[in-house]
């Protein structure tokens, strides 16, 4: 019997080889097909709760639209073709709306009024100042907003009466604090002070008595973030990670200064809020790279049973003022997010949007999975992974390590037309959440402080090594791609570890930390000290470290093909950053492709530019990583084993 068992196993293997599974047929889609999907965000209810106000990029750029909650056809409200329009809110008593827009991605956003006849009015017209909507007053006669028109460094708090649209300064910010929450009576303001990227405090300011009070006295690194006041102004709710790796929800009693824990789990509470009359509480948790949402009935203190979506996640919710309706957004890594309205009384759920391109079969796309691998020192590194449907042991595919922005950002599960475009065209994508990423505890978050391009880069290399162990990956064809801080990591990988990755794609990335840290926008003043604490201060002896970690000054080491995408109006990473590194790398006789977008800032807001840039990225990868001349985008089918 012992002799027959190996023989039986041999016959079984032979039989399997003789009868392989039939290959799947996977259609390859063009960039145009992927970008026929619509991105829809927002979802403020109209005063009569018959409409939702959203931002929609169906026209190729974001505009304001309204969607009837009865499921009938949406209506476009603005028709910008140059600058994105992001919807804010309806006015309290009519169909006028507020929206935000900047100029060519320069991040100097203003608040605009669209009247019912379609005409518009800039309510914050100072050309050099940015404005940010905060909230409506409880009496609906005014709204509160932030602006740095008085001092470019600091955001002051203003109130604007909608009867005359005349702003009034109600809190002058001379201390670099950030307004986080305002009570209903407008007497109390919760202000945040960022000490370091891992250490922040909350101050309570009484506008009547003109008194400021620190309410989060602590030792060591503790991150605190104010969220909202209770309607009776008895409590201030905020998140804190004091005594914990993860942020949890607490409430502070304004009268007796006592603190109560409200909600805690083993992941970060990202935000929470109460519905208009405090019937419900919404809590969002950042759970291993995706949203986990709870709605609590505050009378029973029990979770509300939310609608179930097959293979979809609830991404966000917004409860109407009547507390009768709830707007939900639901999607997945293979399904663009759609909006729904749920009626708490009738339990009816109605889908309001259909954002997917019907020409794309989601079975041809690759769902995201969460993986973990050990880095050089044994540290466990989380990542979001996309494996091409076509990948197999007999059909090895090239791969990309994707690095998120930040520092301190996080790659998360969700639909990305660009990622699916790459994966559909045969590239595995590993989105590494290297040490220093948010969402995995404060110890992990601080692990890359003053070591950027060091251990965090080694995590990315460990991700490459993990990819190389997968039997369906061509281990000799692994590149690196990333945007913003991730773009820096691409350049750092090519400059400091020149033999690790075969190609690099830098999207709006930093090449010279000395210049970037000196040229941060003036309205980042409240964050500047914390940024310098983590990255280094260019005006001190830290300049040596920043020079040594800036890829521009080591560009002579770059010997792999490089592609760079850059927005001409980028206020965070100036265009000169990319200009100089491209010129430096060209001197090495290395293939370099450089694409500049004259009407973009730090990232894309126009579909036309996005499609152009990402189409060229694929062509670059096909030529320099996959090792083949680019094929015409015909949408031909390919076989998956």
C-alpha positions in Angstrom: 0.0 0.0 0.0 2.8 2.4 0.8 4.3 1.7 -2.7 0.9 2.3 -4.4 0.3 5.7 -2.8 3.1 7.6 -4.6 2.1 5.9 -7.8 -1.5 7.1 -7.3 -0.3 10.6 -6.6 1.8 10.5 -9.7 -1.2 9.4 -11.8 -3.3 12.1 -10.3 -0.8 14.8 -11.2 -0.5 13.4 -14.7 -4.3 13.3 -15.0 -4.5 17.0 -14.0 -1.9 18.0 -16.5 -3.7 16.1 -19.2 -7.0 17.8 -18.3 -6.2 21.5 -17.5 -9.0 23.9 -16.7 -10.2 25.8 -19.8 -8.7 29.3 -19.9 -10.8 32.3 -19.0 -11.3 34.9 -21.6 -10.6 38.4 -20.2 -11.3 41.5 -22.2 -8.7 44.2 -22.2 -10.3 47.7 -21.9 -9.0 51.0 -23.1 -8.3 54.0 -20.8 -11.4 55.7 -22.4 -13.6 52.8 -21.3 -12.3 52.9 -17.8 -12.9 56.6 -17.5 -16.5 56.4 -18.7 -17.2 55.6 -15.1 -18.6 58.6 -13.1 -17.2 59.8 -9.8 -19.9 61.2 -7.6 -19.3 62.7 -4.1 -21.1 64.8 -1.5 -24.8 64.2 -1.1 -26.4 67.1 0.9 -30.2 67.0 1.2 -32.3 69.9 -0.1 -34.4 71.7 2.5 -37.5 69.7 1.5 -35.4 66.5 1.3 -36.5 65.8 -2.2 -33.0 66.3 -3.7 -29.4 65.5 -3.1 -26.7 67.9 -4.1 -23.6 66.2 -5.4 -20.3 66.7 -7.3 -20.2 64.7 -10.5 -17.4 64.4 -13.2 -19.6 63.0 -15.9 -18.7 66.0 -18.2 -15.0 65.4 -17.7 -14.6 67.8 -14.9 -16.4 68.0 -11.6 -19.6 70.1 -11.6 -22.6 70.5 -9.2 -25.6 68.3 -9.9 -28.8 67.5 -8.1 -30.4 64.1 -7.9 -34.0 63.6 -7.0 -34.5 61.1 -4.2 -37.4 59.5 -6.0 -34.9 58.1 -8.5 -35.8 60.3 -11.5 -33.2 61.9 -13.7 -30.5 64.1 -12.3 -30.0 67.7 -13.3 -26.7 69.5 -14.0 -26.5 72.8 -12.1 -23.1 74.2 -13.1 -21.3 73.9 -16.4 -17.7 74.6 -15.8 -15.2 73.3 -18.4 -12.1 74.7 -16.9 -12.1 74.5 -13.1 -13.7 71.8 -11.0 -16.8 72.7 -9.0 -17.3 70.9 -5.7 -20.9 71.1 -4.3 -21.2 72.2 -0.6 -24.9 72.7 0.3 -28.3 74.0 -0.6 -29.3 77.3 1.1 -31.7 76.6 4.0 -34.9 77.9 2.5 -34.6 77.7 -1.3 -32.8 76.0 -4.2 -29.8 78.2 -4.3 -26.5 76.4 -3.6 -23.0 76.9 -2.3 -20.0 75.4 -4.1 -16.2 75.6 -3.9 -13.8 76.0 -6.8 -10.2 77.1 -7.3 -8.2 78.1 -10.4 -6.4 75.3 -12.3 -5.7 73.3 -9.2 -3.9 76.1 -7.3 -5.8 75.1 -4.1 -6.9 78.7 -3.5 -10.5 77.7 -3.2 -13.4 80.2 -3.0 -17.0 79.8 -1.9 -19.5 80.6 -4.6 -23.3 81.1 -4.6 -25.3 79.7 -7.5 -28.6 81.5 -7.8 -31.8 79.9 -9.1 -31.5 81.6 -12.4 -28.0 80.0 -12.9 -26.0 83.1 -12.3 -23.1 82.9 -9.8 -21.5 85.1 -7.2 -18.1 84.8 -5.5 -18.8 85.2 -1.8 -15.1 85.2 -0.8 -13.6 87.3 -3.6 -10.1 88.0 -2.3 -8.0 86.5 -5.1 -5.1 85.6 -2.9 -7.1 84.1 0.0 -8.5 80.6 0.3 -11.9 80.0 2.0 -13.3 76.8 3.5 -16.9 76.2 4.4 -17.4 75.0 8.0 -21.1 74.7 8.8 -24.5 76.4 8.8 -25.7 78.3 11.9 -28.5 76.5 13.8 -30.9 79.4 13.0 -30.0 79.0 9.3 -29.5 82.7 8.9 -25.7 82.5 8.3 -22.9 80.1 7.6 -19.4 79.9 9.1 -16.3 79.7 7.1 -12.5 80.0 7.4 -10.3 82.4 5.4 -6.7 83.5 5.5 -7.4 86.9 3.9 -6.2 88.8 7.0 -3.0 86.9 7.3 -1.9 84.4 4.6 -0.5 82.1 7.4 -3.6 81.7 9.5 -7.3 80.7 8.9 -9.6 83.0 10.8 -13.3 82.2 11.5 -15.9 84.3 9.8 -19.7 84.4 9.8 -21.6 85.4 6.7 -25.2 86.5 6.9 -27.1 85.3 3.9 -29.6 88.2 4.0 -26.8 90.5 2.8 -23.8 88.2 2.3 -21.7 90.4 4.5 -18.9 88.5 6.4 -18.0 89.2 10.0 -14.8 88.1 11.7 -15.7 86.2 14.9 -12.4 84.5 15.8 -9.0 86.0 15.0 -6.4 83.2 14.8 -3.0 84.6 15.8 -1.7 81.4 17.3 -1.7 78.9 14.4 -4.6 76.9 15.8 -7.2 75.1 13.6 -10.9 75.5 14.1 -12.4 72.0 14.5 -15.9 72.4 15.9 -18.4 75.2 16.8 -21.3 74.9 19.2 -24.9 75.6 18.1 -25.0 79.0 19.9 -21.7 79.9 18.4 -20.4 80.6 21.9 -17.8 77.8 22.0 -15.1 76.9 19.5 -12.9 73.8 19.7 -9.5 74.5 18.4 -6.7 72.0 17.5 -3.0 72.6 18.0 -0.7 70.3 16.0 2.5 69.9 18.0 3.9 67.1 15.9 2.3 64.7 13.4 1.7 62.3 16.3 1.0 64.8 19.0 -1.9 67.3 19.1 -4.0 69.2 21.6 -7.5 70.6 21.8 -8.3 74.1 23.2 -11.8 75.3 24.1 -12.4 79.0 23.4 -15.3 80.9 24.9 -16.2 83.7 22.4 -18.4 85.4 25.1 -15.8 85.5 27.9 -12.8 85.6 25.5 -11.2 82.8 27.5 -9.0 80.0 26.1 -8.6 76.7 27.9 -6.4 73.6 27.2 -8.6 70.5 27.7 -6.2 67.7 26.7 -3.2 68.1 29.0 -1.1 65.0 28.6 2.4 63.5 28.6 4.1 62.0 25.6 2.7 61.7 22.1 -1.1 61.8 22.1 -3.2 62.7 19.0 -6.5 64.5 19.8 -9.1 65.6 17.3 -12.2 67.6 18.1 -15.4 66.5 16.3 -18.6 68.1 17.5 -20.6 69.6 20.4 -23.8 68.2 21.7 -26.9 70.3 20.9 -27.2 71.4 24.5 -23.5 72.3 24.5 -22.9 70.1 27.6 -20.4 67.9 25.8 -17.6 68.1 23.3 -16.9 64.9 21.5 -13.4 64.1 20.2 -11.1 61.3 19.3 -7.9 60.5 21.2 -5.3 57.8 21.3 -4.1 58.5 24.9 -3.1 55.2 26.5 -3.9 53.3 23.3 -2.4 52.4 19.9 -5.7 53.5 18.2 -7.9 56.5 18.3 -11.2 56.1 20.2 -14.2 58.4 20.8 -14.6 60.3 24.1 -16.7 63.2 25.3 -15.7 66.1 27.5 -18.1 67.8 29.9 -17.8 71.5 29.6 -19.2 72.2 33.1 -17.2 69.8 35.3 -14.4 69.0 32.9 -14.8 65.2 33.3 -14.1 62.9 30.4 -16.0 59.8 29.4 -15.1 57.1 26.9 -17.9 56.6 24.3 -16.7 54.1 21.8 -13.5 52.0 21.3 -12.4 49.2 19.0 -9.1 47.7 17.8 -8.8 50.2 14.9 -8.9 54.0 14.6 -12.2 55.8 15.0 -11.8 58.1 12.0 -14.8 60.3 12.7 -18.2 60.4 14.3 -21.2 62.8 14.3 -24.7 63.0 15.7 -27.7 63.5 13.4 -29.5 66.9 13.5 -31.8 66.2 16.5 -29.4 63.5 18.0 -31.6 60.6 17.2 -28.6 58.7 15.6 -24.9 58.7 15.9 -22.7 57.7 13.0 -19.3 56.2 13.7 -16.7 55.4 11.0 -13.8 53.1 11.8 -10.7 52.8 9.6 -10.6 49.0 9.7 -7.6 47.4 7.9 -7.7 49.7 4.9 -11.5 50.2 4.4 -14.4 51.9 6.1 -16.5 50.2 8.7 -19.6 52.2 9.5 -22.0 52.0 12.5 -25.2 53.9 13.0 -26.3 53.9 16.6 -29.9 54.6 17.8 -29.2 56.9 20.7 -32.4 56.2 22.5 -31.7 52.4 22.7 -28.0 52.8 22.3 -28.2 49.9 19.9 -26.8 49.6 16.3 -29.2 50.2 13.5 -29.4 47.4 11.1 -28.1 48.9 7.8 -29.1 47.7 4.3 -27.0 44.9 3.0 -25.1 45.2 -0.2 -23.9 42.0 -1.9 -20.1 42.2 -2.4 -20.2 46.0 -1.6 -19.0 48.1 1.3 -20.9 51.1 2.7 -18.4 53.9 2.3 -20.2 56.9 3.8 -23.7 58.0 5.1 -25.4 61.3 5.7 -28.7 61.5 7.6 -31.3 64.2 6.7 -32.4 66.9 9.2 -35.8 65.2 9.6 -33.8 62.0 10.5 -36.2 60.1 8.2 -33.8 59.6 5.3 -30.2 58.5 5.0 -28.0 58.9 2.0 -25.5 56.1 1.6 -22.6 55.6 -0.7 -21.6 52.0 -1.5 -18.9 50.4 -3.7 -16.0 48.0 -3.9 -12.6 47.7 -5.5 -14.2 46.4 -8.7 -17.4 48.6 -8.5 -17.4 52.4 -8.6 -19.3 54.0 -5.7 -23.0 54.6 -6.1 -25.5 56.6 -4.1 -28.6 55.3 -2.4 -31.3 56.7 -0.2 -32.7 54.6 2.7 -35.9 55.4 4.5 -35.7 54.6 8.2 -39.5 54.4 8.5 -40.4 52.2 5.5 -37.0 50.4 5.3 -37.0 51.1 1.6 -33.6 51.4 -0.2 -33.4 53.1 -3.5 -30.4 53.3 -5.8 -30.0 56.8 -7.3 -26.9 56.6 -9.5 -25.3 54.1 -11.9 -21.7 55.1 -12.1 -20.1 52.1 -13.8 -19.5 51.8 -17.5 -21.8 49.1 -18.7 -19.2 48.1 -21.3 -16.9 46.8 -18.6 -17.6 43.4 -17.1 -16.6 43.4 -13.5 -15.6 39.8 -13.8 -12.7 41.0 -16.0 -11.4 43.2 -13.1 -9.3 42.2 -10.1 -10.7 42.5 -6.5 -8.3 43.9 -3.9 -7.1 41.7 -1.1 -5.2 42.6 2.1 -1.8 40.9 2.4 1.0 41.2 4.9 4.7 40.4 4.5 7.8 40.7 6.7 10.2 43.5 6.1 14.0 43.4 6.5 13.8 43.6 10.3 10.8 41.3 10.7 8.2 44.1 10.9 4.9 43.1 9.5 3.9 45.4 6.6 0.3 45.6 5.4 -0.6 46.1 1.7 -3.5 46.2 -0.7 -2.9 43.7 -3.5 -4.3 43.4 -7.0 -3.5 40.2 -8.9 -4.3 40.2 -12.6 -6.9 37.6 -13.7 -4.5 36.5 -16.4 -1.6 35.8 -14.0 -0.6 32.1 -13.6 2.4 30.0 -13.2 2.4 29.5 -17.0 1.7 33.1 -17.7 4.0 35.2 -15.5 3.2 38.9 -15.3 5.2 42.0 -14.5 4.4 43.9 -11.2 4.5 47.3 -9.6 5.0 48.4 -6.1 2.7 51.3 -5.4 3.6 53.9 -2.8 1.0 56.3 -1.4 1.3 60.0 -0.6 1.9 61.6 2.7 4.1 61.1 4.6 1.6 59.4 6.8 -1.0 58.5 4.1 -2.6 55.1 3.6 -3.5 53.0 0.6 -7.1 51.8 1.1 -9.5 49.4 -0.6 -11.7 51.2 -3.1 -12.3 51.5 -6.8 -9.5 53.1 -8.9 -9.9 53.3 -12.6 -6.2 53.7 -13.0 -5.3 50.7 -10.8 -7.8 48.5 -12.6 -6.5 49.7 -16.0 -3.0 48.6 -15.1 -4.1 45.3 -13.7 -6.4 44.6 -16.6 -3.4 45.1 -18.9 -1.4 42.5 -17.0 0.4 44.2 -14.2 0.1 43.0 -10.6 0.0 46.0 -8.2 1.1 45.8 -4.6 0.0 49.0 -2.7 2.5 49.0 0.2 1.5 50.7 3.5 5.1 51.1 4.6 6.0 52.0 8.2 4.9 55.5 8.8 1.5 54.9 7.2 -1.6 55.9 9.2 -4.3 53.4 10.2 -2.1 50.8 11.9 -1.5 52.3 15.3 0.6 55.2 16.5 3.8 53.2 17.0 3.7 52.1 13.4 2.9 55.7 12.3 6.0 57.1 13.9 8.4 54.5 12.7 9.7 56.5 9.7 10.1 59.9 11.4 13.3 61.5 10.2 14.1 58.4 8.2 12.2 59.0 5.0 13.7 57.1 2.1 15.3 54.8 4.7 13.4 52.0 6.5 10.2 52.9 4.7 12.0 52.4 1.4 13.3 49.0 2.7 9.6 48.1 3.3 8.9 48.8 -0.3 11.8 46.6 -1.4 10.5 43.9 0.9 7.2 44.2 -1.0 9.1 43.8 -4.2 10.8 40.7 -2.8 7.4 39.3 -1.7 6.1 39.8 -5.2 9.1 38.0 -6.6 8.2 34.9 -4.6 4.7 34.6 -6.2 5.0 31.9 -8.9 2.9 33.9 -11.3 5.1 37.1 -11.1 8.0 37.6 -13.5 10.6 38.4 -10.8 12.8 40.2 -13.3 10.1 42.8 -14.2 9.1 44.7 -11.1 8.8 48.5 -11.1 7.8 51.2 -8.6 5.2 53.9 -8.9 3.8 56.5 -6.6 2.4 60.0 -6.2 3.4 63.0 -4.1 5.4 61.5 -1.2 5.1 58.2 -3.1 6.7 60.0 -6.1 9.6 60.9 -3.8 9.9 57.3 -2.8 10.1 56.3 -6.5 13.0 58.7 -7.0 14.6 57.6 -3.8 14.4 54.0 -4.9 16.0 54.7 -8.2 18.7 57.0 -6.7 19.6 55.1 -3.5 18.9 51.5 -4.5 19.5 51.7 -8.2 19.4 47.9 -8.9 16.2 47.1 -7.0 13.5 48.2 -9.5 13.5 48.0 -13.2 11.6 51.3 -13.8 10.1 54.1 -11.9 6.9 56.3 -12.4 6.9 59.5 -10.4 3.5 61.3 -10.2 3.9 64.8 -8.8 6.7 63.8 -6.5 9.3 65.6 -4.4 12.9 65.5 -5.6 14.5 68.3 -3.3 13.4 68.3 0.3 15.3 71.5 1.0 13.2 73.5 -1.5 9.9 71.7 -0.8 10.0 72.3 2.9 11.0 75.9 2.5 8.2 76.6 -0.1 5.2 75.0 1.7 2.1 77.2 1.1 1.7 79.9 3.7 -1.6 78.5 4.9 0.2 75.4 6.2 1.7 77.6 8.9 -0.2 75.8 11.7 1.3 72.5 10.4 4.8 73.7 9.5 6.5 73.0 12.9 5.0 69.4 13.0 6.1 68.8 9.4 9.6 70.0 10.2 9.7 67.9 13.4 9.0 64.8 11.3 10.9 65.6 8.1 13.6 68.0 9.3 14.0 71.8 9.4 15.8 73.1 6.3 17.0 76.2 8.1 18.9 74.2 10.7 21.6 71.5 10.8 18.9 69.2 9.5 19.7 70.6 6.1 22.5 68.1 5.8 20.1 65.2 6.3 17.6 66.7 3.9 20.3 67.1 1.2 21.4 63.5 1.7 17.8 62.2 1.3 16.9 64.4 -1.7 17.0 62.3 -4.9 17.8 65.3 -7.0 21.4 65.6 -5.6 22.0 61.9 -6.2 20.3 61.7 -9.6 23.6 60.5 -11.2 22.9 57.1 -9.6 19.6 56.7 -11.6 20.2 54.1 -14.3 16.7 52.8 -14.8 14.0 54.2 -17.1 12.0 57.0 -15.4 8.7 58.7 -16.2 7.5 61.9 -14.4 4.0 63.5 -14.5 3.7 67.0 -13.1 1.0 69.7 -12.7 2.2 73.2 -13.7 0.1 74.8 -10.9 1.1 72.5 -8.1 1.4 74.5 -4.9 2.9 71.6 -2.9 5.5 70.1 -5.2 6.6 72.9 -7.4 7.1 72.2 -11.1 10.8 73.0 -10.8 11.2 69.9 -8.7 10.3 67.7 -11.6 12.1 69.9 -14.2 15.4 69.6 -12.5 15.3 65.9 -11.7 14.3 65.1 -15.3 17.2 67.1 -16.7 19.6 65.5 -14.3 18.6 62.0 -15.2 18.7 62.7 -18.9 22.4 63.3 -18.5 22.8 59.6 -17.6 21.6 58.5 -21.0 18.6 56.9 -19.3 15.2 56.8 -21.0 13.2 59.6 -19.4 9.6 60.6 -20.3 8.2 63.9 -18.9 4.6 65.0 -19.1 3.5 68.4 -17.8 -0.2 69.4 -17.5 -0.6 73.2 -17.6 -4.0 73.2 -16.0 -3.5 70.8 -13.1 -2.2 71.2 -9.6 -1.2 68.5 -7.1 -3.0 65.6 -8.8 -5.6 65.3 -11.5 -9.1 66.8 -11.6 -9.8 66.6 -15.3 -10.5 63.3 -17.0 -8.9 64.3 -20.3 -5.6 64.9 -18.5 -5.9 61.8 -16.4 -6.6 59.6 -19.4 -3.7 61.2 -21.3 -1.2 60.8 -18.5 -2.2 57.3 -17.5 -2.4 56.1 -21.1 1.2 57.2 -21.5 2.2 55.5 -18.2 0.9 52.2 -19.6 2.8 52.8 -22.8 6.0 53.5 -20.8 5.6 50.4 -18.8 4.8 48.2 -21.8 8.0 49.5 -23.4 10.4 49.5 -20.5 9.1 47.0 -18.0 7.0 44.4 -19.9 9.7 44.6 -22.6 7.4 45.0 -25.6 6.4 47.7 -28.0 3.0 49.2 -27.1 0.0 47.6 -28.7 -2.8 49.7 -30.2 -5.6 50.0 -27.7 -8.1 47.9 -29.6 -9.8 46.2 -26.7 -8.7 42.8 -27.9 -9.4 39.8 -25.6 -6.5 38.0 -23.9 -6.5 34.5 -22.3 -6.1 33.8 -18.6 -4.9 30.4 -17.6 
